[in-house]
């Protein structure tokens, strides 16, 4: 007999915890959405009672779905990564540069949420490593496609791009418009130089 092996993918393990019944699934999804919003506004120390209130459920329902604060952090984080990764496929009909820029703008929104959660997640955890692998698997093909089309610098790696975005998002901007301007300036640096076209 072949022994049954545990799932090697921590992201799949987190998704396997999702309730199967429709009403329980609605509560779970409402808690994830409320937690994303509250963590984004208040940071990782946000009130779990406030999350339950915004989700329209009792605190007991929150704890049935997420026995610990860390379980909730991981679930929100994984949901964000999955949505970001899936969004890459939605951009296939755009021109290569436009697809890359659109995805990077979504990545910026993800990094904003991640910052609130990352203080509670250990960066070398299995969940964090799996999420990073999934992000790279979604974003690298978009960069390679833009490079193949001559729209992005051929010497840039996706890791370079991630560090560029991470550096921008490490700062608190007084307004989203300034963040968007700084991002646009950085992306101009990623474009293939006009002199070489």
Secondary structure as UniProt FT lines:
FT   HELIX           10..16
FT   HELIX           22..42
FT   TURN            44..45
FT   HELIX           48..55
FT   HELIX           59..65
FT   HELIX           69..90
FT   TURN            91..93
FT   HELIX           96..118
FT   TURN            119..120
FT   TURN            123..124
FT   HELIX           126..148
FT   TURN            149..150
FT   TURN            154..155
FT   HELIX           158..169
FT   HELIX           176..190
FT   HELIX           194..196
//
